[in-house]
Structures are given as structure tokens and as C-alpha cells.
């Protein structure tokens, strides 16, 4: 089966829904699975809203803090019902709704919203702790069956992945500790699907909302689909949908034969 997966940091489910920019994209793309980050809605507020996702089952992992963080996944009704696990076993991160793990018959899918290390780097230790726990988690999964890890990683890995690498050297999102961890992830038997398919293509998935950054395409590639190395030959397409608006991020997509 050829699976089509989408990952998108939507910067608020209510905001993007009210703009009427989310569902038209879904109807156009018709993905099998949609992984969302930064949904910014808790269970109580969601119950008050009238979200309608026809033909999809909904799985939410909301943060305890209202209007903050959180992840969600939509899975087509026609697909098998996956087994679901929330979090990575550490309250610091799990209370922020950052990780969902889905077990399908032939693979695992992990939807993750990585912490932002912040401009003053006050959360970089927090982020690296999260990253290391997540890596331990996915390496354990990978021993059983292949893994797809997607989401907002909040890091540009290499100079090609951001418009102004020299100016951002050592800054949050391009700090050596964050970039070294990304290298560590890939060296652990995983593949960056977009870079695998497009070694030299410059495309970004996030733009600051200040100074007309998106209009001038002064962006960063910080949203990824990473897969177990043994799945690399099964990657059919890996794209960044930088023409799609609605958030400060754009969707990234993966088509893979499983």
C-alpha cells in the first residue's frame, strides 16, 4: 500500500479552522494520515468547538496548560485502527502533549512537537533532554518494526536548511547542541526523507511572522519526516508544500510504499 502522510504545525487549531485554510487543503491532498503540532486546545475547549473532520478518526494529546502546545493525528476511517501510546514517560514533557506513538501493522508512526530552546537558550537543556528520551524511545521501537518520526523538530540541521546560517550561528534552532543531536539521530539508523530525495534543494517550512519573512522567503526548514533507514528505498515522494498558507509553518508530506 502507498501511504500519503502530512505533517503540519498549524499554530492553533481554532485559528487555522476559522481562516478556512485547513480543511480545503485536506480535501485537496486527501492524505491517509495527518499529523498536527501546536494544536493549542485542551479537551474542555475542544468539546465546545464544532470541528468536523469527515472520514477521519481523531486522536488528540492536549497539553495541560490551556492554549499551549499539544499534538493531534487524523487517520482515515478506511485504515486499520492503530494502537496508541501518549508521551515518552517523563511528566515534564508529557504534560505538554508533545508525543503520540501509533502502532500500525507494519510500522510505527511518531508525531512529535519538539521544544523550542528559546531565544535566550533558557530551555536548551530541557530540549536536549526531550530529544534524548525521544531517541531512546524510537530506537526501542525500531527493534520491532520500522518507524516514521514526523513533526516540528525546531531545528535547522545544516546551512542549506535556513536562509541566513551565518547570522544564526549559535542561536536557538541552529545551536550546535541541537544540530549535533539531529546528526546523532540520523547516524542512529534513520533518514531525513526530504534531504534524501532532494539533496540540493533549498526549501523552507517555517518563516518568522515579522518583517515580511515569508514573502521574502527568509525561512527555515525545521519540519521533517524521518524514517528508519530500511524504509529509505520505499520513499516515493517527500515534499515541502511551501505554497500552502494558514500558519507560520507549511505542511510537509511523505508518500511511502509499505
Buried (B, 14 or more C-beta within 10 A) or exposed (E): EEBBBBBBBBBBBBBBBEEEBBBEBBEEBEBBBBBBBBBBBBEEBBEEEEEEBEEBEEBBBBBEEEEBBBBBBBBBEEBEEBEEBBBBEBEEBBEBBBBBBBBBEEBBBBBBBBBBBEEEBEBBEBBBBBBEBBBEBBBEBBEEBBBBBBBBBBBBBBBBBBBEBEEBEEBBBBBEBBBEBBEEBBEEEBBBBBBBBBEEEEBBBBBEEEEEBBEEEBBBBBBBBBBBBEBBEBBEEBBBBBEBEBBBBBBBBBBBEE
